[in-house]
Amino acid sequence: MAGGKPIELRPDEMEQIKREADLFDPANIKTVYNKMDYRFLDVIDGRQVYLVTASTASGARERLYFDVQTGLLVRRIASSQTVLGNFNYEVDYKDYKLFNGVKIPTTIEYAVPGVRWTRKIVQVRNNVPVDAASFNAPAK
């Protein structure tokens, strides 16, 4: 929601959000990407990472960087198709903390051409009931 009003998402935006959520459940990663290939070792913020290229069933390709020591996702580079062509973006996942047995990044840094912003997670509540009406888009 923005300004108390629902934000209508395009199908590709909904797919990206679902894909990002599933990235943090190792059991789901193979349902998110139908093809994954290890490329090489790289370094991000002084730490060794594995670079894995991944493709979705719809053909979207992404680069995923996993910390060699922890196995946690530290960076995701992807693109979204727009009327002007591909729009590239980068997401860094940092400061993982354990919440009810699940490690979640509490600092998420986004970068798109010319703009950067950070999202900080300060509270996580698992299995909280959510009103189904929250997911219904207004009729047009």
N, C-alpha and C positions, 0 to 999 in steps of 0.2 A: 504494500500500500504506500501511496505517496500523498501527503496532505489529506489523509483519511479516505482517499479514494482508491479503489483497486486499479492496479496497473495491468493492462491487457498484454499478454505475452504472445509473440509469434510462436509457431510450432518449433522452430529451430532454437529459440530461446528457452522454451520449456525443456527441450532435449538436453541443452547444455547444463541447465540447473540440475536436472536429474542425474546427468553424467557426473557432475562435480560431487554431488552427494554420495553417489555410489563409489567414488574413488577411495573413500575412507573405510570401506568395508572390503577387505581383501577377497572375501568369498564372492563378491559381486563384480570384481574388476573384469573377469572374462565375459560377463554378460554385457558390459559396457563397450568393450573393444573386441571385435572379432579377430583382429590380428595385432600382435605385439612383437616387436623385434628389438633385441638388445643391439645397441650401436657401439658405444665405447664409454670409457671412464672420462669424466669431466670434473671440474672443480667449481663449486658455488660457495661463496662466502668462506673460502679456505677449507672446505670439506669436500672429500671425494664423493661423487655421485655417479650413478649409472644413468646413462641416457637411453631411454626406450622410446622408439617411435610406435605409435598406436593408431589404428584405424577403426572407425565405427562401421556398422552395417550400412549406414547411409553414405559412407565414403569420406567423412570428415577425418582429417589427419591431425594428430597432436604429437607434441614432444613432452614426455614425462621424465622428470629427474627424481631419482630415489636416492636417499642417503645410503652410502655403502655400509656404514656401521649400524644404523637403526632400521633400514628398510623403509623409512617413512618418505612420503612424497614431499619434496621441497620446492618444486617448481613445475608449472604446467604452461606450455606455450601452445596456443591454439588460434584459430581464426574463425570468423563468422562471415557468412556471405551477406553482402548488402547490395543495394542497387548500384553502388559505386565500385563494387568489386570486393575482394577479401579485406576484412577488418581484423588486423592482428592484435592479440592481447596476451599479456603475461600475468601469471598469478604466482606469488611466492607464499608458501605456507611455513610459518615459524612458530616457535614457542609452544610446542605440543605439550598438552597436559592431560592427565588421566581423569576422566569423568565416568564414574560407575563402570569401570573396566574398559572404557573406550578412549583411545588417544585421539585428541582433537586439536588442530592447530588453533591457538588463541590469537594469533596475529596473522592476518591475511593481507598481503600487499598486492594491489592491482596496478597494472601499467598498460595504458593504451597510448597510441601516438599523441604526444603533447600533454598527457594528463596522468598523474599518479595519485592514488589514495590508499588509505589503510583502514581496515576494519579490525577492531579489537573485540574479542568475545570475552565478556566478563562473567557470564553465568550460563550454565547449561543445565537444563532440566529434561531428563529422559522420560519417555512414555507419559507425557502430560496430555490429557484429553484436549482435542482441538475441535471446536464447533465446525461441522461440515460446511456450514454456510460460508466460512472463510475461504473456501476453495471454489465457490460458485461465482462465475463472472456474470455481471449484469447483462440482461438481454438487450440486443440492439434492435 
